[in-house]
Amino acid sequence: MTSTREAVTSDKTRIVVTGMGMVSPYGAGVVPFLEAIRSGEGAVKEIADFECTNLRCTSGARVPAMAMEKFDNTGTFRRAPRATQYSIIATDEALRQAEHESWAYASERIGVFLGTYRGMTEVSEQIWSKLIDSEPRFVPALLFQETVTNAVASAISIRWGFRGTNYAISSGNSSGFQVLHLAVEALREGRLDAIVAGTFDLFTQANQHDMDDLGMLSATNVSTPFGVKRDGFIMGEGAAVVVLETLANARARGATVLAEIAGLGLAHDAYGFARNHPEGRGLATAMRKALARADVAAAEIDYIGAAANSTVSLDRAEMVAIEAVFGQTAPGVPVSSIKGLTGEAMAASDLFNLIACIGAIRDSFIPLHSASDELDACSLNLAGQDHEQREIRTALANSYSYFGGNAGAALLRVCNN
């Protein structure tokens, strides 16, 4: 399959990942994240850093406190909002893996494309708290600038001197794959040579109250994607980025290629807020588009990274969508959702899922599906603790948004030669 693609597709239009970085509920780094999802280690804990005893859901998957001085001894970075801190830490890891210091690319040819859903809410809360508790003159003027969506993307460009296109978008939970789509097209069209593409999202006391009031969070404080007893999700947070280049550029500079993003599919349910179409039509369309763009048949997919987050509507829609797209082959394809372990990290979940799929491809393991005593009736092959490990050459990652946006990304292994 891959050899056929190499024969008919130009390396100048094939987009590959050469670096990955993240900050997750497991801390800083891709390695602890991959180790956790490989072993099935959950990150959901009782929330201890803000008051939520009057809520139904009192659990979350928080990023653990980190000593920021080990990342920056100037003090400036340590005063930055968490969204900026996490995104810069993730970017630094990804760029180091991509060996960016040896790049010959002009700074005008390196872009930064980021997406978020509610990543800037924390700063807005800080401002309102200061306004209520003191007076407007005590609110630092620069703090207002940190509320805009492009603040984090700009911070990355400034820190590394990247003078190419700088995008910052917000399109709900599916922001990550929207960002990937924009980045892939920019590289294929030759507008840029390399792109830092990623997502970030945080949850705060206000977010927790908001989602709890809407009835979206689990009253039992348990996340069981595809489980019969699922009653809502658990909030998660973090940041993750990948470095993207064309295969031609990556090979020319001798870079290690982690995986190829062979196809992306975007679609919309056009159905309702926080309600997925019962036939999963948006997800099904997105998956079909991704497979078609990658020129890969459903039967060739070795693993599906699901978007299911333990809500009745989404999980059911994704089951139906996978069954519709994969047909008779559905029972043979391993499926798991890491959100039972990491929580629903909103836009950050897109890149968490992408990196999980790349890890599966690189290391030939299947991320574990969180344990559930009873699974909803379906033909899906959910990967539990006793699931047989196998070589993964192709993976499909799914995404969705509360407002109906859906996406799928097909990844292929690429041999370095």
C-alpha positions as CSV (number, residue, x, y, z in Angstrom):
1,M,0.0,0.0,0.0
2,T,2.6,2.5,1.0
3,S,4.8,1.6,-1.9
4,T,1.9,2.4,-4.3
5,R,1.5,5.8,-2.7
6,E,5.2,6.5,-3.1
7,A,4.9,5.6,-6.8
8,V,2.0,7.9,-7.6
9,T,2.3,10.7,-5.1
10,S,5.0,13.4,-5.1
11,D,7.1,13.7,-2.0
12,K,6.5,17.4,-2.3
13,T,2.9,17.0,-1.5
14,R,3.1,14.3,1.1
15,I,3.1,15.8,4.6
16,V,4.9,14.2,7.5
17,V,5.4,14.7,11.2
18,T,9.1,15.1,12.2
19,G,8.6,16.3,15.8
20,M,6.0,16.0,18.7
21,G,5.7,17.7,22.0
22,M,3.1,17.9,24.7
23,V,2.0,18.8,28.2
24,S,-0.7,16.5,29.4
25,P,-2.3,15.4,32.7
26,Y,0.7,13.1,32.9
27,G,3.1,16.1,32.9
28,A,5.5,17.4,30.4
29,G,6.6,15.2,27.6
30,V,5.4,12.7,25.0
31,V,7.1,9.7,26.6
32,P,5.1,9.7,29.9
33,F,1.9,10.2,27.9
34,L,2.5,7.3,25.6
35,E,3.6,5.1,28.5
36,A,0.4,5.9,30.4
37,I,-2.0,5.2,27.5
38,R,-0.1,2.0,26.7
39,S,-0.5,0.7,30.2
40,G,-4.0,2.1,30.8
41,E,-3.0,4.5,33.6
42,G,-5.7,7.0,34.3
43,A,-5.1,10.7,35.0
44,V,-8.5,11.5,36.5
45,K,-8.4,12.5,40.1
46,E,-10.4,14.5,42.7
47,I,-10.0,18.2,42.0
48,A,-8.0,19.8,44.8
49,D,-6.9,23.2,43.6
50,F,-10.3,24.9,43.4
51,E,-13.6,24.6,45.2
52,C,-16.2,22.3,43.5
53,T,-17.8,20.5,46.4
54,N,-21.2,21.8,45.4
55,L,-21.0,20.3,42.0
56,R,-22.1,16.9,40.8
57,C,-18.7,16.2,39.2
58,T,-15.8,16.9,41.4
59,S,-13.1,15.1,39.4
60,G,-10.8,16.2,36.5
61,A,-7.6,15.3,34.7
62,R,-5.4,18.3,35.7
63,V,-1.9,19.1,34.5
64,P,0.3,18.5,37.5
65,A,2.2,21.5,39.0
66,M,5.6,21.9,37.3
67,A,8.7,23.8,38.3
68,M,8.8,26.4,35.6
69,E,12.3,27.6,36.3
70,K,13.7,24.4,34.7
71,F,12.1,25.6,31.5
72,D,13.1,29.3,31.8
73,N,15.3,31.1,34.3
74,T,14.4,34.6,33.2
75,G,11.2,34.8,35.2
76,T,9.3,36.1,32.2
77,F,8.1,32.7,31.1
78,R,7.0,31.8,34.6
79,R,4.7,34.9,34.7
80,A,3.0,33.9,31.5
81,P,-0.5,32.3,31.5
82,R,-0.6,28.5,31.7
83,A,-1.8,28.2,28.1
84,T,1.4,30.0,27.0
85,Q,3.6,28.0,29.3
86,Y,2.3,24.6,28.3
87,S,2.3,25.4,24.5
88,I,5.9,26.7,24.6
89,I,7.1,23.6,26.6
90,A,5.3,21.4,24.0
91,T,6.8,23.3,21.1
92,D,10.3,23.2,22.6
93,E,10.1,19.4,22.8
94,A,8.7,19.0,19.3
95,L,11.3,21.4,17.7
96,R,14.2,19.6,19.5
97,Q,13.0,16.2,18.1
98,A,12.7,17.8,14.7
99,E,16.3,19.1,15.1
100,H,15.2,22.6,14.1
101,E,18.5,24.2,15.0
102,S,20.0,22.5,11.9
103,W,17.2,23.8,9.6
104,A,18.2,25.8,6.5
105,Y,14.7,27.2,6.2
106,A,14.3,31.0,6.1
107,S,12.4,32.3,9.1
108,E,9.7,33.7,6.8
109,R,9.1,30.1,5.6
110,I,8.3,28.7,9.1
111,G,4.7,29.1,10.3
112,V,2.8,28.6,13.6
113,F,-0.8,27.3,13.4
114,L,-2.6,26.8,16.7
115,G,-6.2,26.1,17.8
116,T,-8.1,26.2,21.0
117,Y,-11.7,26.1,22.3
118,R,-11.5,27.8,25.7
119,G,-7.8,28.2,26.2
120,M,-7.9,31.9,27.1
121,T,-10.8,31.6,29.6
122,E,-8.4,31.4,32.6
123,V,-6.9,34.8,31.9
124,S,-10.4,36.4,31.5
125,E,-11.3,34.9,34.9
126,Q,-8.2,36.5,36.4
127,I,-9.1,39.9,35.0
128,W,-12.7,39.7,36.3
129,S,-11.5,38.6,39.7
130,K,-9.2,41.6,39.9
131,L,-11.9,44.0,38.7
132,I,-14.3,42.6,41.3
133,D,-11.8,42.4,44.2
134,S,-9.9,45.6,43.6
135,E,-10.1,48.3,40.9
136,P,-9.5,48.5,37.1
137,R,-6.2,50.3,37.7
138,F,-4.8,47.2,39.4
139,V,-5.3,45.0,36.4
140,P,-1.9,44.7,34.5
141,A,-2.4,46.2,31.0
142,L,-0.7,43.4,29.3
143,L,-3.0,40.9,30.9
144,F,-5.8,42.0,28.6
145,Q,-3.6,41.1,25.6
146,E,-3.4,37.5,26.8
147,T,-7.2,37.0,26.4
148,V,-7.0,37.1,22.6
149,T,-6.8,33.7,20.8
150,N,-3.6,34.5,18.9
151,A,-1.6,35.4,22.1
152,V,-0.1,31.9,22.4
153,A,0.7,31.5,18.7
154,S,2.4,34.9,18.7
155,A,4.4,34.0,21.8
156,I,5.8,31.0,20.0
157,S,6.7,32.9,16.9
158,I,8.4,35.6,19.0
159,R,10.3,33.1,21.1
160,W,11.8,31.2,18.1
161,G,11.8,34.1,15.6
162,F,9.4,32.3,13.2
163,R,8.2,35.0,10.8
164,G,6.0,33.0,8.5
165,T,2.2,32.7,8.6
166,N,0.8,32.8,12.2
167,Y,-2.7,31.4,12.6
168,A,-4.9,31.1,15.7
169,I,-8.3,29.6,15.3
170,S,-11.1,28.5,17.5
171,S,-13.6,26.0,16.1
172,G,-14.6,24.1,19.2
173,N,-13.2,20.7,20.1
174,S,-12.3,19.9,16.5
175,S,-9.9,22.9,16.3
176,G,-6.9,20.6,16.2
177,F,-7.8,18.9,12.9
178,Q,-9.0,22.2,11.5
179,V,-5.5,23.5,12.2
180,L,-3.9,20.4,10.6
181,H,-6.0,20.9,7.5
182,L,-4.8,24.5,7.1
183,A,-1.2,23.5,7.8
184,V,-1.3,20.6,5.4
185,E,-2.7,22.7,2.6
186,A,-0.1,25.5,3.2
187,L,2.7,23.0,2.9
188,R,1.3,21.2,-0.2
189,E,0.9,24.6,-1.9
190,G,4.5,25.5,-1.2
191,R,3.6,28.6,0.9
192,L,5.8,27.4,3.9
193,D,8.6,24.9,4.5
194,A,7.8,23.9,8.0
195,I,4.9,24.5,10.4
196,V,4.4,24.1,14.2
197,A,0.8,23.0,14.4
198,G,-1.0,22.3,17.6
199,T,-3.7,22.9,20.2
200,F,-4.1,23.9,23.8
201,D,-7.0,24.0,26.2
202,L,-7.4,24.4,30.0
203,F,-10.3,23.9,32.4
204,T,-10.9,26.2,35.3
205,Q,-13.4,26.6,38.1
206,A,-15.8,28.5,35.8
207,N,-15.4,25.8,33.0
208,Q,-16.2,23.1,35.6
209,H,-19.3,24.9,36.8
210,D,-20.4,25.7,33.2
211,M,-20.2,22.1,32.0
212,D,-21.7,20.7,35.2
213,D,-24.6,23.1,35.0
214,L,-25.2,21.9,31.4
215,G,-25.3,18.3,32.6
216,M,-22.3,17.4,30.4
217,L,-20.1,16.1,33.2
218,S,-20.3,12.7,34.9
219,A,-22.3,12.7,38.1
220,T,-20.6,9.4,39.0
221,N,-17.2,10.9,38.5
222,V,-16.3,8.1,36.1
223,S,-15.5,8.4,32.4
224,T,-16.5,5.2,30.4
225,P,-16.5,5.9,26.7
226,F,-18.9,3.4,25.0
227,G,-20.0,2.1,28.4
228,V,-23.6,1.3,29.1
229,K,-23.5,3.4,32.3
230,R,-21.8,6.4,30.8
231,D,-23.3,9.6,32.1
232,G,-21.0,12.4,31.0
233,F,-17.4,13.2,30.6
234,I,-14.5,14.3,32.9
235,M,-12.7,17.5,32.1
236,G,-9.0,17.3,30.9
237,E,-6.5,19.9,29.8
238,G,-3.1,20.4,28.2
239,A,-1.2,21.4,25.0
240,A,0.3,19.4,22.2
241,V,2.1,20.3,18.9
242,V,3.6,18.6,16.0
243,V,6.2,19.8,13.5
244,L,5.0,19.3,9.9
245,E,7.1,19.3,6.7
246,T,6.8,17.8,3.2
247,L,8.4,14.4,2.8
248,A,10.7,15.9,0.2
249,N,12.1,18.4,2.7
250,A,12.3,16.0,5.5
251,R,14.3,13.5,3.4
252,A,16.5,16.1,2.0
253,R,17.7,17.1,5.4
254,G,17.9,13.6,6.7
255,A,15.1,14.0,9.3
256,T,13.5,11.1,11.1
257,V,9.9,10.8,9.8
258,L,7.5,9.8,12.6
259,A,4.4,9.3,10.4
260,E,2.6,10.7,7.4
261,I,-0.6,12.6,7.6
262,A,-2.0,11.1,4.4
263,G,-5.6,12.3,4.5
264,L,-7.8,14.7,6.4
265,G,-11.6,14.9,6.3
266,L,-13.7,17.7,7.7
267,A,-17.5,17.7,7.9
268,H,-20.4,19.1,10.0
269,D,-23.4,17.4,11.6
270,A,-25.6,20.4,11.0
271,Y,-27.9,18.9,13.7
272,G,-27.7,20.6,17.1
273,F,-25.7,22.0,20.0
274,A,-24.2,19.3,22.2
275,R,-26.2,16.7,20.3
276,N,-24.7,14.5,17.6
277,H,-26.7,13.3,14.7
278,P,-28.0,9.8,15.7
279,E,-26.6,8.3,12.5
280,G,-23.2,9.9,13.0
281,R,-23.4,11.5,9.6
282,G,-20.8,14.2,10.3
283,L,-18.3,11.7,11.6
284,A,-19.0,9.2,8.9
285,T,-18.5,11.9,6.2
286,A,-15.3,13.1,7.8
287,M,-13.9,9.5,8.0
288,R,-14.8,8.8,4.4
289,K,-13.1,12.0,3.2
290,A,-9.9,11.2,5.2
291,L,-9.7,7.7,3.7
292,A,-10.4,8.9,0.2
293,R,-7.8,11.6,0.5
294,A,-5.3,9.1,1.7
295,D,-6.2,6.6,-0.9
296,V,-6.7,4.0,1.8
297,A,-9.5,1.5,2.0
298,A,-11.3,1.1,5.3
299,A,-10.1,-2.5,5.4
300,E,-6.5,-1.3,5.5
301,I,-6.9,0.6,8.8
302,D,-5.2,-1.1,11.6
303,Y,-6.4,1.1,14.5
304,I,-9.1,3.7,15.2
305,G,-8.4,6.4,17.8
306,A,-12.0,7.3,18.8
307,A,-13.4,10.7,19.8
308,A,-15.9,9.1,22.3
309,N,-15.9,10.9,25.6
310,S,-18.5,9.1,27.7
311,T,-21.5,11.1,26.6
312,V,-24.5,9.2,25.4
313,S,-25.0,11.2,22.2
314,L,-21.4,11.3,20.9
315,D,-20.5,7.7,21.8
316,R,-23.6,6.3,20.1
317,A,-23.0,8.5,17.0
318,E,-19.4,7.3,16.7
319,M,-20.4,3.7,17.0
320,V,-22.9,4.0,14.2
321,A,-20.5,6.1,12.1
322,I,-17.7,3.5,12.4
323,E,-20.1,0.7,11.6
324,A,-21.3,2.5,8.5
325,V,-17.9,3.4,7.2
326,F,-16.1,0.1,8.0
327,G,-19.1,-2.3,7.3
328,Q,-18.2,-5.9,7.8
329,T,-14.6,-5.1,8.6
330,A,-15.6,-3.1,11.7
331,P,-15.4,-6.0,14.2
332,G,-11.8,-6.6,13.2
333,V,-10.4,-3.1,13.7
334,P,-9.1,-2.3,17.2
335,V,-10.8,0.8,18.6
336,S,-10.1,2.8,21.8
337,S,-10.8,6.2,23.2
338,I,-8.0,7.6,25.5
339,K,-10.5,10.1,26.9
340,G,-11.4,7.6,29.6
341,L,-7.8,8.1,30.8
342,T,-7.0,11.7,30.0
343,G,-10.4,13.3,30.3
344,E,-12.0,15.4,27.6
345,A,-9.3,18.0,26.9
346,M,-11.4,19.8,24.4
347,A,-9.3,21.0,21.4
348,A,-6.1,19.6,23.0
349,S,-7.7,16.1,22.7
350,D,-7.3,16.3,18.9
351,L,-3.5,16.4,19.2
352,F,-3.5,14.0,22.1
353,N,-5.3,11.5,19.9
354,L,-3.1,12.2,16.9
355,I,0.1,11.7,19.0
356,A,-1.5,8.5,20.5
357,C,-2.0,7.2,16.9
358,I,1.5,8.1,15.9
359,G,2.8,6.3,19.0
360,A,0.8,3.3,18.0
361,I,2.3,3.4,14.5
362,R,5.9,3.9,15.7
363,D,5.9,1.4,18.5
364,S,3.2,-1.1,17.3
365,F,1.0,-0.9,20.3
366,I,-2.7,-0.2,20.7
367,P,-3.7,2.5,23.3
368,L,-5.8,0.9,25.9
369,H,-9.5,1.6,26.2
370,S,-10.4,2.5,29.8
371,A,-12.1,-0.4,31.7
372,S,-15.9,-0.7,31.7
373,D,-17.9,-3.5,33.1
374,E,-20.6,-3.2,30.5
375,L,-20.1,-1.9,26.9
376,D,-22.9,-0.5,24.8
377,A,-24.1,-3.0,22.2
378,C,-22.1,-2.6,19.0
379,S,-19.8,-4.4,16.7
380,L,-16.7,-2.4,17.7
381,N,-13.5,-4.2,18.7
382,L,-12.6,-2.2,21.8
383,A,-9.0,-2.6,22.9
384,G,-9.0,-3.7,26.6
385,Q,-6.1,-4.9,28.9
386,D,-6.1,-8.4,27.3
387,H,-6.2,-7.1,23.7
388,E,-3.7,-8.7,21.3
389,Q,-0.9,-6.3,20.3
390,R,-0.1,-6.1,16.6
391,E,1.8,-4.1,14.1
392,I,0.1,-0.8,13.2
393,R,0.8,0.6,9.8
394,T,-2.3,2.7,9.4
395,A,-4.4,4.5,11.9
396,L,-7.5,6.8,11.8
397,A,-8.0,9.5,14.4
398,N,-11.4,11.0,15.0
399,S,-12.5,14.3,16.3
400,Y,-15.8,16.2,17.0
401,S,-17.1,19.5,18.4
402,Y,-20.0,20.3,20.6
403,F,-21.3,22.5,17.8
404,G,-21.3,19.7,15.3
405,G,-17.9,19.9,13.7
406,N,-16.3,16.5,12.9
407,A,-13.0,15.4,11.5
408,G,-10.9,12.4,10.7
409,A,-7.2,12.0,10.0
410,A,-5.6,9.0,8.4
411,L,-2.0,8.4,9.3
412,L,0.5,6.1,7.5
413,R,3.8,4.7,8.6
414,V,6.7,6.1,6.4
415,C,10.0,4.3,6.1
416,N,13.0,6.5,6.5
417,N,15.2,6.1,3.4
